[in-house]
Amino acid sequence: AQAQGTPIIAYAKGGALETVIEGKTGLFFTEQTAQAIQQAVTQFEQQAQNFDNAIIRQHAEQFSEERFRDQFKQLVESKLNSH
């Protein structure tokens, strides 16, 4: 969703904490309950106009497959060169 510039509502655990910026690329809910999700949706509806699709898309690019591949390659090469 973020790669398309769409803000998301995510559970505030695990990988979402690394990929979502609260209030900038999406919103979090902290409990896995219907009430917590409902509150997050209501908050999202109130703040929807504050999200910038271009910023969200730009942020998502740092998690692209290409960037991962390039950084992993650099890491492997640096370790090989140090031995």
All heavy atoms as an XYZ file, in Angstrom:
659
protein
N       0.826     -1.199      0.000
C       0.000      0.000      0.000
C       0.871      1.264      0.000
O       0.611      2.202     -0.740
C      -0.943     -0.005      1.192
N       1.909      1.257      0.846
C       2.755      2.445      0.939
C       3.516      2.700     -0.358
O       3.774      3.851     -0.705
C       3.722      2.322      2.109
C       3.019      2.401      3.458
C       4.003      2.378      4.595
O       4.546      3.413      4.964
N       4.243      1.197      5.154
N       3.875      1.645     -1.069
C       4.579      1.804     -2.343
C       3.716      2.549     -3.361
O       4.240      3.155     -4.293
C       4.989      0.441     -2.900
N       2.409      2.525     -3.156
C       1.494      3.256     -4.017
C       1.121      4.617     -3.428
O       0.270      5.319     -3.964
C       0.224      2.427     -4.259
C       0.491      1.127     -4.988
C       1.101      1.363     -6.353
O       0.652      2.204     -7.115
N       2.147      0.616     -6.673
N       1.728      4.961     -2.286
C       1.457      6.253     -1.663
C       0.244      6.252     -0.761
O      -0.263      7.308     -0.395
N      -0.208      5.075     -0.372
C      -1.401      4.951      0.461
C      -1.016      4.809      1.925
O      -0.246      3.904      2.270
C      -2.220      3.712      0.025
O      -2.512      3.830     -1.359
C      -3.508      3.593      0.817
N      -1.537      5.658      2.808
C      -1.253      5.497      4.234
C      -1.939      4.236      4.758
O      -2.947      3.799      4.216
C      -1.850      6.756      4.867
C      -2.886      7.220      3.908
C      -2.432      6.788      2.546
N      -1.360      3.666      5.809
C      -1.930      2.429      6.336
C      -2.226      2.552      7.821
O      -1.701      3.425      8.519
C      -0.993      1.236      6.096
C       0.326      1.408      6.832
C      -0.744      1.035      4.610
C       1.161      0.151      6.847
N      -3.068      1.648      8.280
C      -3.356      1.490      9.698
C      -2.778      0.132     10.071
O      -3.130     -0.882      9.475
C      -4.876      1.534      9.972
C      -5.449      2.884      9.543
C      -5.156      1.257     11.448
C      -6.968      2.949      9.582
N      -1.848      0.117     11.033
C      -1.137     -1.114     11.358
C      -1.089     -1.351     12.862
O      -1.104     -0.409     13.659
C       0.290     -1.043     10.812
N      -0.990     -2.617     13.211
C      -0.783     -3.008     14.602
C       0.636     -2.610     15.004
O       1.598     -2.894     14.294
C      -0.994     -4.516     14.745
C      -0.869     -5.040     16.149
C      -1.557     -4.457     17.213
C      -0.068     -6.134     16.410
C      -1.445     -4.952     18.496
C       0.049     -6.646     17.693
C      -0.641     -6.050     18.737
O      -0.530     -6.546     20.015
N       0.785     -1.970     16.134
C       2.065     -1.405     16.575
C       2.986     -2.463     17.174
O       3.372     -2.414     18.339
C       1.827     -0.278     17.571
N       3.353     -3.434     16.369
C       4.298     -4.485     16.765
C       5.062     -4.931     15.532
O       4.656     -4.695     14.401
C       3.564     -5.703     17.342
C       2.854     -5.466     18.641
C       3.819     -5.467     19.790
C       3.045     -5.311     21.093
N       3.845     -5.262     22.249
N       6.171     -5.584     15.755
C       6.922     -6.217     14.679
C       7.404     -5.259     13.611
O       7.783     -4.115     13.880
N       7.384     -5.745     12.377
C       7.917     -5.006     11.241
C       7.232     -3.680     10.973
O       7.850     -2.765     10.435
N       5.976     -3.564     11.348
C       5.263     -2.300     11.115
C       5.953     -1.142     11.827
O       5.960     -0.012     11.330
C       3.810     -2.406     11.570
N       6.564     -1.419     12.970
C       7.254     -0.361     13.707
C       8.464      0.170     12.941
O       8.894      1.290     13.172
C       7.686     -0.869     15.090
C       6.543     -1.201     16.043
C       7.088     -1.846     17.315
C       5.715      0.033     16.371
N       8.996     -0.638     12.036
C      10.137     -0.218     11.230
C       9.716      0.438      9.917
O      10.492      1.179      9.325
C      11.023     -1.425     10.913
C      11.635     -2.057     12.135
C      12.440     -3.299     11.799
O      12.832     -3.464     10.624
O      12.682     -4.101     12.709
N       8.522      0.152      9.455
C       8.125      0.608      8.126
C       7.074      1.713      8.121
O       6.873      2.348      7.093
C       7.590     -0.574      7.287
O       6.477     -1.161      7.962
C       8.665     -1.621      7.069
N       6.431      1.950      9.241
C       5.384      2.977      9.317
C       5.857      4.100     10.228
O       6.364      3.847     11.321
C       4.059      2.389      9.854
C       2.991      3.473      9.971
C       3.572      1.256      8.960
N       5.700      5.323      9.774
C       5.990      6.490     10.599
C       4.642      7.052     11.046
O       3.849      7.523     10.229
C       6.774      7.564      9.819
C       8.095      6.995      9.309
C       7.007      8.792     10.703
C       8.820      7.911      8.347
N       4.405      6.971     12.334
C       3.131      7.400     12.910
C       2.791      8.829     12.491
O       3.602      9.746     12.649
C       3.192      7.314     14.446
C       1.957      7.811     15.160
C       0.780      6.848     15.122
O       0.992      5.638     14.888
O      -0.350      7.301     15.323
N       1.617      9.003     11.910
C       1.138     10.318     11.509
C       1.684     10.818     10.183
O       1.234     11.834      9.668
N       2.677     10.106      9.629
C       3.286     10.544      8.377
C       3.006      9.555      7.242
O       2.688      9.958      6.132
C       4.789     10.732      8.575
C       5.481     11.402      7.425
C       6.891     11.810      7.812
C       7.514     12.617      6.685
N       8.808     13.162      7.051
N       3.179      8.265      7.522
C       2.914      7.255      6.496
C       1.767      6.337      6.896
O       1.388      5.443      6.150
C       4.169      6.397      6.204
O       4.500      5.634      7.364
C       5.337      7.276      5.772
N       1.239      6.551      8.074
C       0.114      5.745      8.545
C      -0.130      5.964     10.021
O       0.447      6.868     10.634
N      -0.987      5.123     10.568
C      -1.334      5.195     11.982
C      -1.246      3.801     12.589
O      -1.402      2.796     11.890
C      -2.760      5.725     12.165
C      -3.052      7.132     11.672
C      -4.535      7.443     11.793
C      -2.234      8.145     12.453
N      -1.053      3.756     13.903
C      -0.990      2.495     14.627
C      -2.205      2.318     15.529
O      -2.789      3.289     15.987
C       0.243      2.451     15.530
C       1.545      2.349     14.787
C       2.491      3.356     14.886
C       1.849      1.237     14.028
C       3.703      3.258     14.228
C       3.063      1.128     13.351
C       3.983      2.142     13.457
N      -2.524      1.065     15.801
C      -3.397      0.723     16.908
C      -2.582     -0.202     17.805
O      -1.724     -0.944     17.334
C      -4.729      0.104     16.457
C      -4.608     -1.169     15.651
C      -4.724     -2.407     16.250
C      -4.401     -1.115     14.278
C      -4.622     -3.572     15.511
C      -4.311     -2.269     13.524
C      -4.416     -3.508     14.140
N      -2.800     -0.127     19.124
C      -1.911     -0.819     20.055
C      -2.508     -2.068     20.691
O      -1.789     -2.809     21.350
C      -1.460      0.143     21.174
O      -2.622      0.653     21.835
C      -0.637      1.284     20.603
N      -3.778     -2.286     20.491
C      -4.417     -3.488     21.020
C      -5.136     -4.190     19.881
O      -5.707     -3.537     19.008
C      -5.427     -3.135     22.109
C      -4.818     -2.477     23.326
C      -5.883     -2.068     24.343
O      -7.059     -2.458     24.182
O      -5.534     -1.349     25.282
N      -5.135     -5.501     19.923
C      -5.818     -6.269     18.883
C      -7.277     -6.482     19.280
O      -7.714     -7.598     19.560
C      -5.106     -7.598     18.639
C      -3.751     -7.411     18.001
C      -3.045     -8.715     17.767
O      -3.111     -9.631     18.579
N      -2.365     -8.822     16.640
N      -8.010     -5.365     19.296
C      -9.430     -5.406     19.618
C     -10.191     -4.614     18.568
O      -9.637     -3.709     17.924
C      -9.723     -4.786     21.001
O      -9.386     -3.387     20.968
C      -8.939     -5.476     22.110
N     -11.456     -4.954     18.429
C     -12.304     -4.225     17.483
C     -12.378     -2.747     17.862
O     -12.355     -1.871     16.985
C     -13.698     -4.840     17.437
N     -12.435     -2.462     19.136
C     -12.527     -1.075     19.602
C     -11.268     -0.294     19.223
O     -11.350      0.849     18.766
C     -12.740     -1.022     21.113
C     -12.874      0.399     21.646
C     -13.084      0.434     23.150
O     -13.005     -0.589     23.827
N     -13.347      1.622     23.668
N     -10.095     -0.882     19.403
C      -8.834     -0.199     19.066
C      -8.756      0.072     17.568
O      -8.330      1.152     17.146
C      -7.642     -1.031     19.523
N      -9.168     -0.898     16.760
C      -9.156     -0.696     15.307
C     -10.161      0.374     14.918
O      -9.866      1.236     14.083
C      -9.429     -2.023     14.572
C      -8.286     -3.002     14.848
C      -9.603     -1.789     13.074
C      -8.561     -4.412     14.375
N     -11.329      0.344     15.528
C     -12.351      1.356     15.244
C     -11.840      2.750     15.586
O     -12.030      3.698     14.818
C     -13.624      1.057     16.031
C     -14.749      2.025     15.725
C     -16.013      1.693     16.504
O     -15.987      0.948     17.480
N     -17.128      2.245     16.072
N     -11.148      2.890     16.706
C     -10.590      4.189     17.088
C      -9.527      4.634     16.084
O      -9.458      5.815     15.729
C      -9.994      4.116     18.494
C     -11.032      4.030     19.579
C     -10.418      3.802     20.961
O      -9.253      3.404     21.087
N     -11.211      4.037     21.996
N      -8.708      3.704     15.623
C      -7.672      4.043     14.635
C      -8.307      4.489     13.316
O      -7.830      5.438     12.685
C      -6.751      2.845     14.409
N      -9.365      3.825     12.902
C     -10.059      4.205     11.666
C     -10.670      5.593     11.812
O     -10.549      6.433     10.911
C     -11.121      3.157     11.270
C     -12.010      3.667     10.145
C     -10.451      1.838     10.882
N     -11.280      5.862     12.954
C     -11.852      7.189     13.204
C     -10.760      8.258     13.184
O     -10.922      9.317     12.555
C     -12.592      7.208     14.557
O     -13.657      6.255     14.511
C     -13.153      8.593     14.858
N      -9.644      7.971     13.844
C      -8.513      8.910     13.839
C      -8.005      9.117     12.414
O      -7.713     10.243     12.001
C      -7.388      8.377     14.725
C      -6.182      9.288     14.793
C      -5.053      8.693     15.626
O      -5.149      7.586     16.165
N      -3.954      9.419     15.719
N      -7.907      8.037     11.652
C      -7.454      8.126     10.271
C      -8.392      9.021      9.458
O      -7.932      9.874      8.689
C      -7.382      6.734      9.644
C      -7.013      6.762      8.198
C      -5.697      6.875      7.810
C      -7.988      6.707      7.215
C      -5.341      6.925      6.472
C      -7.646      6.748      5.878
C      -6.329      6.852      5.503
N      -9.677      8.832      9.601
C     -10.647      9.637      8.852
C     -10.499     11.119      9.184
O     -10.647     11.968      8.312
C     -12.068      9.168      9.141
C     -12.374      7.817      8.526
C     -13.714      7.240      8.953
O     -14.248      7.641     10.020
O     -14.228      6.373      8.228
N     -10.179     11.423     10.428
C      -9.999     12.817     10.844
C      -8.706     13.417     10.318
O      -8.601     14.629     10.144
C     -10.031     12.917     12.370
C     -11.373     12.577     12.971
C     -11.314     12.428     14.489
O     -10.243     12.392     15.084
N     -12.486     12.330     15.106
N      -7.705     12.568     10.046
C      -6.391     13.056      9.638
C      -6.061     12.741      8.180
O      -4.956     13.063      7.721
C      -5.306     12.433     10.522
C      -5.421     12.814     11.971
C      -4.357     12.142     12.816
O      -3.431     11.529     12.314
N      -4.485     12.268     14.122
N      -6.963     12.144      7.449
C      -6.671     11.664      6.089
C      -6.079     12.745      5.193
O      -5.174     12.471      4.395
C      -7.929     11.080      5.463
N      -6.528     13.968      5.325
C      -6.038     15.046      4.467
C      -4.599     15.436      4.791
O      -3.943     16.113      3.996
C      -6.960     16.278      4.554
C      -6.887     17.033      5.867
C      -7.678     16.401      7.012
O      -8.351     15.393      6.848
N      -7.581     16.999      8.197
N      -4.069     14.999      5.930
C      -2.708     15.352      6.337
C      -1.639     14.456      5.721
O      -0.454     14.780      5.806
C      -2.580     15.305      7.859
C      -3.472     16.326      8.537
O      -3.817     17.348      7.973
N      -3.865     16.029      9.757
N      -2.051     13.335      5.139
C      -1.080     12.412      4.562
C      -0.703     12.861      3.160
O      -1.548     13.237      2.371
C      -1.641     10.984      4.524
C      -1.812     10.376      5.883
C      -3.060     10.291      6.464
C      -0.720      9.904      6.591
C      -3.231      9.740      7.716
C      -0.869      9.351      7.851
C      -2.130      9.267      8.413
N       0.597     12.822      2.867
C       1.116     13.215      1.561
C       1.534     11.942      0.819
O       2.491     11.272      1.218
C       2.312     14.146      1.746
C       2.868     14.670      0.435
O       2.921     13.909     -0.555
O       3.277     15.846      0.411
N       0.822     11.639     -0.253
C       1.067     10.401     -0.994
C       2.502     10.299     -1.500
O       3.100      9.218     -1.487
C       0.079     10.272     -2.156
C      -1.346     10.294     -1.678
O      -1.916     11.358     -1.519
N      -1.905      9.137     -1.417
N       3.089     11.403     -1.934
C       4.461     11.385     -2.443
C       5.451     11.046     -1.333
O       6.398     10.277     -1.548
C       4.811     12.731     -3.078
N       5.245     11.581     -0.146
C       6.126     11.289      0.988
C       6.011      9.821      1.383
O       7.012      9.162      1.668
C       5.810     12.219      2.180
C       6.263     13.644      1.861
C       6.459     11.710      3.470
C       5.864     14.677      2.885
N       4.794      9.308      1.381
C       4.577      7.900      1.727
C       5.279      7.002      0.715
O       5.977      6.050      1.084
C       3.071      7.584      1.806
C       2.425      8.388      2.937
C       2.840      6.086      1.991
C       0.920      8.379      2.925
N       5.116      7.294     -0.547
C       5.742      6.512     -1.616
C       7.267      6.573     -1.494
O       7.957      5.563     -1.592
C       5.278      7.041     -2.980
C       5.446      6.110     -4.123
C       4.771      6.580     -5.408
N       4.454      7.989     -5.520
C       3.225      8.523     -5.366
N       2.200      7.753     -5.095
N       3.033      9.812     -5.492
N       7.805      7.758     -1.249
C       9.249      7.942     -1.101
C       9.778      7.125      0.082
O      10.831      6.487     -0.006
C       9.571      9.418     -0.919
C      11.038      9.723     -0.770
C      11.289     11.213     -0.548
O      10.393     11.965     -0.171
N      12.506     11.635     -0.780
N       9.063      7.150      1.180
C       9.474      6.380      2.356
C       9.491      4.881      2.043
O      10.423      4.169      2.440
C       8.535      6.665      3.534
C       8.813      5.840      4.738
N       9.946      5.981      5.508
C       8.113      4.833      5.305
C       9.922      5.119      6.492
N       8.820      4.398      6.394
N       8.519      4.406      1.325
C       8.431      2.973      0.997
C       9.577      2.522      0.104
O       9.978      1.353      0.156
C       7.088      2.680      0.329
N      10.120      3.420     -0.683
C      11.205      3.058     -1.603
C      12.441      2.543     -0.881
O      13.200      1.758     -1.442
C      11.561      4.247     -2.500
C      10.510      4.523     -3.541
C      10.781      5.777     -4.351
O      11.818      6.441     -4.128
O       9.948      6.092     -5.213
N      12.640      2.943      0.367
C      13.808      2.460      1.092
C      13.692      0.984      1.458
O      14.658      0.369      1.897
C      14.075      3.308      2.326
C      13.051      3.167      3.425
C      13.398      4.033      4.600
O      14.543      4.087      5.037
N      12.415      4.726      5.127
N      12.526      0.400      1.243
C      12.310     -1.016      1.527
C      12.158     -1.820      0.240
O      11.689     -2.950      0.250
C      11.068     -1.198      2.410
C      11.164     -0.445      3.710
C      10.484      0.755      3.885
C      11.955     -0.924      4.742
C      10.587      1.451      5.079
C      12.062     -0.219      5.936
C      11.378      0.967      6.102
N      12.590     -1.252     -0.875
C      12.432     -1.928     -2.165
C      13.349     -3.144     -2.266
O      14.399     -3.228     -1.617
C      12.741     -0.970     -3.319
O      14.138     -0.712     -3.381
N      12.963     -4.072     -3.106
C      13.773     -5.265     -3.347
C      15.136     -4.884     -3.920
O      16.167     -5.439     -3.529
C      13.040     -6.189     -4.320
C      13.767     -7.474     -4.610
C      13.002     -8.369     -5.561
O      11.773     -8.276     -5.649
O      13.672     -9.178     -6.230
N      15.139     -3.916     -4.825
C      16.395     -3.485     -5.449
C      17.364     -2.927     -4.406
O      18.549     -3.250     -4.402
C      16.125     -2.444     -6.528
C      17.363     -1.966     -7.241
C      17.066     -0.926     -8.310
O      15.879     -0.640     -8.568
O      18.032     -0.396     -8.872
N      16.855     -2.080     -3.527
C      17.724     -1.502     -2.498
C      18.242     -2.588     -1.558
O      19.420     -2.592     -1.191
C      16.983     -0.434     -1.708
C      17.870      0.214     -0.675
C      17.249      1.425     -0.047
N      18.199      2.004      0.887
C      17.857      2.576      2.017
N      16.596      2.704      2.343
N      18.751      3.065      2.827
N      17.386     -3.517     -1.183
C      17.818     -4.619     -0.324
C      18.929     -5.412     -0.998
O      19.962     -5.708     -0.389
C      16.636     -5.546      0.002
C      17.050     -6.798      0.720
C      17.273     -6.781      2.079
C      17.229     -7.981      0.017
C      17.672     -7.941      2.752
C      17.630     -9.143      0.675
C      17.852     -9.116      2.037
N      18.729     -5.739     -2.261
C      19.717     -6.513     -3.014
C      21.060     -5.777     -3.073
O      22.114     -6.367     -2.827
C      19.193     -6.785     -4.423
C      19.796     -7.989     -5.086
C      19.205     -8.308     -6.445
N      17.758     -8.252     -6.511
C      17.067     -7.362     -7.263
N      17.674     -6.512     -8.046
N      15.756     -7.376     -7.264
N      21.006     -4.475     -3.373
C      22.232     -3.683     -3.471
C      22.967     -3.609     -2.130
O      24.189     -3.768     -2.070
C      21.930     -2.268     -3.961
C      21.504     -2.232     -5.422
O      21.720     -3.228     -6.146
O      20.924     -1.204     -5.830
N      22.233     -3.373     -1.066
C      22.863     -3.267      0.244
C      23.418     -4.616      0.709
O      24.488     -4.678      1.312
C      21.883     -2.708      1.275
C      21.600     -1.240      1.062
C      20.655     -0.675      2.102
O      19.810     -1.378      2.651
N      20.785      0.608      2.365
N      22.695     -5.677      0.417
C      23.176     -7.004      0.787
C      24.452     -7.336      0.022
O      25.420     -7.850      0.590
C      22.090     -8.057      0.516
C      22.422     -9.405      1.066
C      22.288     -9.675      2.419
C      22.864    -10.424      0.236
C      22.605    -10.922      2.932
C      23.170    -11.676      0.742
C      23.043    -11.924      2.099
N      24.471     -7.011     -1.265
C      25.656     -7.248     -2.092
C      26.850     -6.469     -1.538
O      27.958     -7.002     -1.434
C      25.380     -6.844     -3.537
C      26.553     -7.056     -4.472
C      26.212     -6.622     -5.883
C      27.440     -6.711     -6.780
N      27.196     -6.163     -8.100
N      26.642     -5.209     -1.177
C      27.714     -4.388     -0.619
C      28.247     -4.988      0.684
O      29.457     -5.004      0.920
C      27.232     -2.962     -0.376
C      27.011     -2.170     -1.630
C      26.390     -0.801     -1.340
O      26.266     -0.394     -0.191
N      25.991     -0.108     -2.388
N      27.349     -5.479      1.519
C      27.751     -6.095      2.774
C      28.610     -7.326      2.525
O      29.692     -7.478      3.112
C      26.521     -6.474      3.606
C      26.809     -7.269      4.877
C      27.550     -6.408      5.888
C      25.531     -7.815      5.459
N      28.154     -8.204      1.636
C      28.904     -9.424      1.332
C      30.273     -9.071      0.745
O      31.295     -9.630      1.156
C      28.110    -10.339      0.371
C      28.965    -11.482     -0.138
C      26.853    -10.866      1.063
N      30.300     -8.134     -0.192
C      31.572     -7.747     -0.804
C      32.529     -7.146      0.220
O      33.727     -7.423      0.202
C      31.331     -6.777     -1.956
C      30.728     -7.449     -3.168
C      30.329     -6.465     -4.275
O      30.349     -5.234     -4.038
O      30.011     -6.956     -5.383
N      32.019     -6.326      1.124
C      32.895     -5.729      2.133
C      33.464     -6.786      3.072
O      34.624     -6.713      3.472
C      32.169     -4.643      2.915
O      31.225     -5.208      3.807
N      32.664     -7.780      3.407
C      33.161     -8.867      4.273
C      34.177     -9.727      3.544
O      35.191    -10.126      4.126
C      31.990     -9.733      4.776
C      31.009     -8.999      5.656
C      31.697     -8.473      6.888
C      30.730     -7.695      7.752
N      31.367     -7.074      8.908
N      33.939    -10.003      2.262
C      34.885    -10.785      1.483
C      36.210    -10.045      1.326
O      37.281    -10.638      1.416
C      34.314    -11.124      0.116
C      33.203    -12.176      0.092
C      32.611    -12.290     -1.316
C      33.715    -13.515      0.555
N      36.137     -8.737      1.103
C      37.333     -7.930      0.918
C      38.132     -7.762      2.204
O      39.335     -7.524      2.157
C      36.986     -6.563      0.333
C      36.494     -6.673     -1.095
O      36.843     -7.596     -1.822
N      35.677     -5.710     -1.512
N      37.481     -7.895      3.339
C      38.182     -7.715      4.607
C      38.929     -8.977      5.027
O      39.707     -8.942      5.973
C      37.208     -7.283      5.703
O      36.327     -8.354      6.010
N      38.724    -10.082      4.308
C      39.432    -11.329      4.645
C      40.510    -11.612      3.687
O      40.690    -11.712      2.671
C      38.454    -12.507      4.733
C      37.583    -12.416      5.924
N      38.015    -12.676      7.191
C      36.282    -12.058      6.057
C      37.026    -12.510      8.045
N      35.968    -12.132      7.394
